Amino acid sequence: MKIIGAGFGRTGTVSLQQAFDHLGYPCYHMQEVMKAYRRGHVQQWAAALNGRDMDWEALFAGYEACVDFPTCIFYRQLMQVFPDAVAVLSVRDPEAWWRSYSKLLGLVAKASLFNFVPLFREFSAMNTKLVGKVFGGAMDKDTCIARYKQHIADVKATVPAERLLVYSVKEG
């Protein structure tokens, strides 16, 4: 792992994934969690969200970058496991982030209609744990924006400056 995305989802992470892939750094994104369902990635992330130790190197085998949820909330652990990696903190205006994220939540809620399919049921359960860990289960605008801002401040305070790139999606 050479690049660890520390920015929340909905901060240009799909564009970053595509850019990293294009530059020759295969990138792990939330989309990969579902694609790798048969390899146990949903279950592994659920275990990580429950506080279990992870074999990060095995999980990210074949990838050189990661962005989006759930990887962004494990940036501290990943920075230790991959000491030569740099962190990219993608950010955007908090109000714009909330508008985008709240729309995504609506889509995720609709996906729960398919919980009779094991993939969707397990993904939904993992996502519920993720929301609980990140937002304390609260999904109101003020709580989510406060947590979003706190995450940005935590990353900036935690990651050494020489290993951190802060990228605003407004930069193009």
C-alpha positions in Angstrom: 0.0 0.0 0.0 1.4 3.3 -1.1 -1.5 5.7 -0.8 -4.1 5.7 2.0 -7.2 7.7 1.4 -8.2 9.3 4.7 -11.1 11.3 3.4 -14.7 10.3 3.9 -16.8 9.0 1.1 -18.5 11.6 -1.1 -15.3 13.7 -1.2 -14.3 12.8 -4.7 -13.2 9.3 -3.8 -14.5 7.7 -7.1 -12.5 10.2 -9.1 -9.5 9.6 -6.9 -9.9 5.8 -7.4 -10.0 6.3 -11.2 -7.0 8.6 -11.1 -4.9 6.3 -9.0 -5.9 3.3 -11.2 -4.9 5.3 -14.3 -1.6 6.2 -12.7 -0.8 2.6 -12.1 -1.8 2.4 -8.4 -4.7 -0.2 -8.3 -7.1 1.4 -5.8 -9.5 -0.2 -3.3 -12.8 1.6 -2.9 -16.1 0.7 -1.2 -17.2 -0.6 -4.6 -14.5 -3.3 -4.2 -16.0 -4.5 -0.9 -19.0 -5.7 -2.8 -17.0 -7.0 -5.8 -14.9 -9.0 -3.4 -17.9 -10.5 -1.5 -17.0 -14.0 -2.4 -13.5 -13.4 -1.0 -15.0 -12.5 2.3 -14.4 -8.7 2.3 -17.8 -7.8 3.7 -17.3 -10.2 6.6 -13.8 -8.9 7.1 -14.9 -5.3 7.3 -17.7 -6.3 9.7 -15.1 -7.9 11.9 -12.8 -4.9 11.7 -15.7 -2.6 12.7 -16.3 -4.9 15.7 -12.7 -4.3 16.8 -11.1 -7.5 15.6 -7.5 -7.5 14.4 -7.1 -7.4 10.6 -4.6 -8.9 8.2 -4.5 -5.6 6.3 -1.8 -6.9 3.9 -3.9 -9.9 2.9 -7.1 -7.8 2.6 -5.3 -5.3 0.3 -3.3 -7.8 -1.7 -3.1 -6.5 -5.3 -3.9 -2.9 -4.3 -1.5 0.0 -3.9 -4.1 2.6 -2.9 -7.3 2.8 -0.9 -10.0 5.5 -0.6 -13.6 5.9 0.7 -15.4 4.2 3.5 -14.6 1.9 5.3 -10.8 2.3 4.7 -10.8 6.0 5.6 -11.7 5.4 9.2 -8.9 3.0 9.7 -6.2 5.4 8.4 -4.3 5.3 11.7 -3.9 1.5 11.6 -3.1 1.5 7.9 -0.4 4.2 8.4 1.3 1.9 10.9 1.0 -1.2 8.8 2.3 0.6 5.7 4.9 3.0 7.1 6.0 4.2 3.7 2.5 5.1 2.5 1.3 8.7 2.2 -2.2 9.8 3.2 -4.5 11.7 1.0 -7.2 13.6 2.8 -9.9 14.5 0.3 -12.2 17.3 1.5 -15.1 19.3 0.3 -17.5 22.0 1.7 -19.3 20.3 4.6 -22.7 21.4 3.4 -22.0 20.0 -0.1 -20.7 16.8 1.5 -23.8 16.4 3.6 -26.1 16.9 0.5 -24.2 14.2 -1.4 -24.0 11.9 1.6 -27.6 12.2 2.6 -28.6 11.2 -1.0 -26.4 8.2 -0.8 -28.1 7.2 2.5 -31.4 7.2 0.7 -30.0 4.8 -2.0 -28.5 2.5 0.7 -31.9 2.4 2.4 -33.6 1.3 -0.8 -31.0 -1.4 -1.2 -32.2 -2.9 2.1 -35.3 -4.0 0.2 -33.1 -6.7 -1.2 -32.0 -8.1 2.1 -33.3 -11.5 1.1 -30.1 -11.8 -1.0 -27.1 -12.7 1.3 -24.8 -10.1 -0.3 -27.2 -7.2 0.3 -28.1 -8.5 3.8 -24.5 -8.8 4.9 -23.5 -5.5 3.2 -26.4 -3.7 4.9 -25.4 -5.1 8.3 -21.7 -4.0 7.7 -22.9 -0.6 6.6 -25.0 -0.2 9.7 -21.9 -1.0 11.9 -19.9 1.5 9.8 -22.5 4.3 10.4 -22.5 3.4 14.1 -18.8 3.7 14.3 -18.5 6.9 12.3 -21.5 8.8 13.4 -22.6 7.1 16.6 -25.7 5.9 14.8 -27.1 9.4 14.5 -27.9 10.4 10.9 -29.0 14.0 11.3 -27.3 16.8 9.4 -25.7 18.5 12.4 -24.2 15.4 13.9 -22.9 14.1 10.6 -21.3 17.4 9.6 -19.8 17.8 13.1 -18.3 14.3 12.8 -17.1 15.0 9.2 -15.3 18.2 10.4 -13.8 16.3 13.4 -12.5 13.6 11.2 -10.7 16.1 9.0 -9.2 17.8 12.1 -8.1 14.4 13.6 -6.4 13.4 10.3 -4.5 16.7 10.1 -3.5 16.4 13.8 -2.5 12.7 13.5 -0.7 12.2 10.2 2.8 13.8 10.0 2.8 16.7 7.5 5.4 15.0 5.3 3.1 12.1 4.8 -0.2 14.1 4.3 -1.7 15.6 1.2 -4.9 17.5 1.7 -6.9 17.6 -1.5 -10.1 19.7 -2.1 -12.4 18.5 -4.8 -12.7 22.1 -5.9 -9.1 21.8 -7.1 -10.2 19.6 -10.0 
